[in-house]
Amino acid sequence: MRLKGVCVGFALTGSHCTLDEIMPKIQELVDEGAEVFPIVSYAVDQIDTRYGTVQKWRDLLKQITGKEPINTVSGAEPVGPQKMVDVVVIAPCTGNTMAKLANGITDTPVLMAAKAHLRNQRPVILAISTNDGLGMNAKNLGLLLNTKNVYMVPFGQDSPTGKPNSLKSRMDLIIDTILQSMQGKQLQPILVQP
Protein backbone atom coordinates (compact mmCIF):
# COMPACT_ATOMS: atom_id res chain seq x y z
CA MET A 1 0.00 0.00 0.00
CA ARG A 2 2.12 2.82 -1.37
CA LEU A 3 -0.24 5.61 -0.28
CA LYS A 4 -1.15 4.47 3.22
CA GLY A 5 -1.86 7.51 5.38
CA VAL A 6 -1.82 9.92 2.42
CA CYS A 7 -4.81 12.24 1.97
CA VAL A 8 -5.58 13.08 -1.66
CA GLY A 9 -7.92 15.79 -2.89
CA PHE A 10 -9.05 14.34 -6.21
CA ALA A 11 -10.63 16.99 -8.41
CA LEU A 12 -12.55 16.27 -11.60
CA THR A 13 -13.28 18.81 -14.34
CA GLY A 14 -15.48 18.74 -17.42
CA SER A 15 -13.64 16.48 -19.84
CA HIS A 16 -16.70 14.26 -19.56
CA CYS A 17 -15.41 11.75 -22.11
CA THR A 18 -12.53 10.96 -19.72
CA LEU A 19 -14.54 10.42 -16.52
CA ASP A 20 -15.12 6.69 -17.11
CA GLU A 21 -11.36 6.25 -17.37
CA ILE A 22 -10.76 8.26 -14.19
CA MET A 23 -13.08 6.40 -11.81
CA PRO A 24 -10.92 3.23 -11.70
CA LYS A 25 -7.88 5.44 -11.01
CA ILE A 26 -9.62 6.85 -7.94
CA GLN A 27 -10.36 3.29 -6.84
CA GLU A 28 -6.65 2.47 -7.27
CA LEU A 29 -5.78 5.34 -4.91
CA VAL A 30 -8.15 3.95 -2.29
CA ASP A 31 -6.78 0.43 -2.84
CA GLU A 32 -3.26 1.82 -2.29
CA GLY A 33 -4.35 3.15 1.12
CA ALA A 34 -5.11 6.80 0.32
CA GLU A 35 -7.97 8.70 1.89
CA VAL A 36 -9.60 10.46 -1.05
CA PHE A 37 -11.63 13.66 -0.86
CA PRO A 38 -13.53 14.10 -4.15
CA ILE A 39 -13.88 17.62 -5.56
CA VAL A 40 -15.92 18.42 -8.68
CA SER A 41 -16.12 21.39 -10.99
CA TYR A 42 -19.46 22.96 -11.79
CA ALA A 43 -19.43 21.21 -15.19
CA VAL A 44 -19.18 17.77 -13.54
CA ASP A 45 -21.64 18.73 -10.80
CA GLN A 46 -24.34 20.28 -12.99
CA ILE A 47 -24.21 18.98 -16.58
CA ASP A 48 -25.63 15.66 -17.76
CA THR A 49 -23.91 14.45 -20.95
CA ARG A 50 -23.98 11.44 -23.24
CA TYR A 51 -21.11 10.09 -21.13
CA GLY A 52 -23.14 10.05 -17.92
CA THR A 53 -25.43 11.97 -15.63
CA VAL A 54 -24.47 14.16 -12.72
CA GLN A 55 -26.07 11.61 -10.42
CA LYS A 56 -23.99 8.77 -11.92
CA TRP A 57 -20.70 10.56 -11.21
CA ARG A 58 -21.79 11.70 -7.75
CA ASP A 59 -22.88 8.18 -6.81
CA LEU A 60 -19.66 6.61 -8.12
CA LEU A 61 -17.48 9.08 -6.25
CA LYS A 62 -19.35 8.47 -3.00
CA GLN A 63 -19.24 4.70 -3.51
CA ILE A 64 -15.47 4.70 -4.14
CA THR A 65 -14.38 7.28 -1.55
CA GLY A 66 -17.14 7.10 1.05
CA LYS A 67 -17.44 10.89 0.87
CA GLU A 68 -19.79 13.37 -0.77
CA PRO A 69 -18.00 15.40 -3.44
CA ILE A 70 -17.01 18.96 -2.57
CA ASN A 71 -18.98 20.99 -5.11
CA THR A 72 -18.84 24.63 -3.97
CA VAL A 73 -16.09 27.23 -3.77
CA SER A 74 -16.79 27.74 -0.07
CA GLY A 75 -16.65 23.97 0.48
CA ALA A 76 -13.22 23.80 -1.18
CA GLU A 77 -11.70 26.80 0.60
CA PRO A 78 -10.79 24.88 3.82
CA VAL A 79 -8.48 22.59 1.80
CA GLY A 80 -5.72 25.16 2.40
CA PRO A 81 -6.22 26.58 5.90
CA GLN A 82 -7.13 23.20 7.40
CA LYS A 83 -4.42 21.38 5.43
CA MET A 84 -7.04 18.75 4.63
CA VAL A 85 -4.94 16.88 2.07
CA ASP A 86 -1.31 16.12 1.26
CA VAL A 87 -1.74 16.45 -2.49
CA VAL A 88 -4.39 17.72 -4.91
CA VAL A 89 -4.85 15.87 -8.20
CA ILE A 90 -6.87 17.46 -11.00
CA ALA A 91 -7.85 14.66 -13.38
CA PRO A 92 -9.05 15.19 -15.96
CA CYS A 93 -7.72 18.74 -16.13
CA THR A 94 -9.39 20.57 -19.00
CA GLY A 95 -7.81 23.36 -21.00
CA ASN A 96 -10.27 25.75 -19.36
CA THR A 97 -9.14 24.76 -15.86
CA MET A 98 -5.50 24.82 -16.93
CA ALA A 99 -5.88 28.36 -18.34
CA LYS A 100 -7.62 29.65 -15.24
CA LEU A 101 -5.05 28.09 -12.91
CA ALA A 102 -2.19 29.55 -14.95
CA ASN A 103 -3.78 32.99 -14.73
CA GLY A 104 -4.81 32.96 -11.08
CA ILE A 105 -8.57 32.68 -11.63
CA THR A 106 -10.45 30.96 -8.80
CA ASP A 107 -14.10 30.57 -9.77
CA THR A 108 -14.80 26.84 -9.30
CA PRO A 109 -14.42 24.38 -6.41
CA VAL A 110 -11.51 22.70 -8.21
CA LEU A 111 -9.60 25.93 -8.71
CA MET A 112 -10.23 27.03 -5.12
CA ALA A 113 -8.92 23.69 -3.82
CA ALA A 114 -5.79 23.99 -5.99
CA LYS A 115 -5.14 27.61 -5.00
CA ALA A 116 -5.76 26.93 -1.30
CA HIS A 117 -3.43 23.93 -1.44
CA LEU A 118 -0.66 25.74 -3.35
CA ARG A 119 -0.55 28.50 -0.76
CA ASN A 120 0.77 25.87 1.65
CA GLN A 121 3.49 24.98 -0.88
CA ARG A 122 2.08 21.50 -1.32
CA PRO A 123 1.88 19.54 -4.60
CA VAL A 124 -0.85 20.01 -7.17
CA ILE A 125 -0.86 17.42 -9.94
CA LEU A 126 -2.47 18.01 -13.32
CA ALA A 127 -3.57 15.14 -15.55
CA ILE A 128 -4.47 17.09 -18.66
CA SER A 129 -7.13 16.22 -21.20
CA THR A 130 -7.56 19.08 -23.63
CA ASN A 131 -8.17 19.55 -27.35
CA ASP A 132 -6.08 22.74 -27.43
CA GLY A 133 -2.97 21.93 -25.39
CA LEU A 134 -0.77 22.71 -28.39
CA GLY A 135 -3.01 25.57 -29.54
CA MET A 136 -4.33 28.49 -27.50
CA ASN A 137 -3.50 26.69 -24.25
CA ALA A 138 0.15 26.00 -25.08
CA LYS A 139 1.19 29.21 -23.31
CA ASN A 140 -0.74 28.21 -20.18
CA LEU A 141 0.82 24.75 -20.25
CA GLY A 142 4.24 26.43 -20.44
CA LEU A 143 3.45 28.63 -17.45
CA LEU A 144 2.29 25.67 -15.38
CA LEU A 145 5.29 23.54 -16.33
CA ASN A 146 7.40 26.25 -14.70
CA THR A 147 5.24 26.81 -11.62
CA LYS A 148 6.60 25.64 -8.29
CA ASN A 149 4.66 22.77 -6.70
CA VAL A 150 2.69 22.05 -9.90
CA TYR A 151 3.44 18.62 -11.38
CA MET A 152 2.21 17.02 -14.58
CA VAL A 153 1.09 13.48 -15.14
CA PRO A 154 3.15 12.64 -18.25
CA PHE A 155 1.25 13.45 -21.43
CA GLY A 156 1.36 13.35 -25.21
CA GLN A 157 -0.69 13.87 -28.34
CA ASP A 158 -3.65 11.50 -28.24
CA SER A 159 -4.62 12.00 -31.91
CA PRO A 160 -1.80 13.71 -33.85
CA THR A 161 -3.49 13.49 -37.25
CA GLY A 162 -7.13 13.88 -36.23
CA LYS A 163 -6.65 16.50 -33.49
CA PRO A 164 -3.08 17.81 -33.75
CA ASN A 165 -3.45 20.28 -30.83
CA SER A 166 -4.95 17.71 -28.46
CA LEU A 167 -3.00 16.50 -25.40
CA LYS A 168 -3.86 13.82 -22.89
CA SER A 169 -2.07 12.51 -19.82
CA ARG A 170 -1.34 8.87 -19.21
CA MET A 171 -3.88 8.34 -16.44
CA ASP A 172 -2.16 5.09 -15.45
CA LEU A 173 0.75 7.24 -14.21
CA ILE A 174 -1.25 9.23 -11.64
CA ILE A 175 -0.01 7.26 -8.63
CA ASP A 176 3.61 7.36 -9.78
CA THR A 177 3.29 11.13 -10.29
CA ILE A 178 1.85 11.53 -6.78
CA LEU A 179 4.72 9.57 -5.24
CA GLN A 180 7.35 11.62 -7.08
CA SER A 181 5.63 14.94 -6.30
CA MET A 182 5.67 14.16 -2.59
CA GLN A 183 9.47 14.06 -2.91
CA GLY A 184 9.45 17.36 -4.82
CA LYS A 185 10.19 15.66 -8.14
CA GLN A 186 8.48 15.61 -11.54
CA LEU A 187 7.92 12.10 -12.91
CA GLN A 188 9.98 11.66 -16.07
CA PRO A 189 9.79 11.50 -18.96
CA ILE A 190 7.05 14.10 -19.08
CA LEU A 191 6.38 13.68 -22.82
CA VAL A 192 5.07 10.20 -23.59
CA GLN A 193 2.78 8.35 -25.96
CA PRO A 194 -0.72 8.33 -24.41
Secondary structure, DSSP 8 states (H G I E B T S, - for coil): -TTTT-EEEEEE-S-GGGHHHHHHHHHHHHHTT-EEEEEE-HHHHH--BTTB-HHHHHHHHHHHHSS--B-SHHHHGGGTTTT--SEEEEEEE-HHHHHHHHTT---SHHHHHHHHHHTTT--EEEEEEETTTTTTTHHHHHHHHTSTTEEE--EEES-TTT-TT-EEE-GGGHHHHHHHHTTT---S-SB---
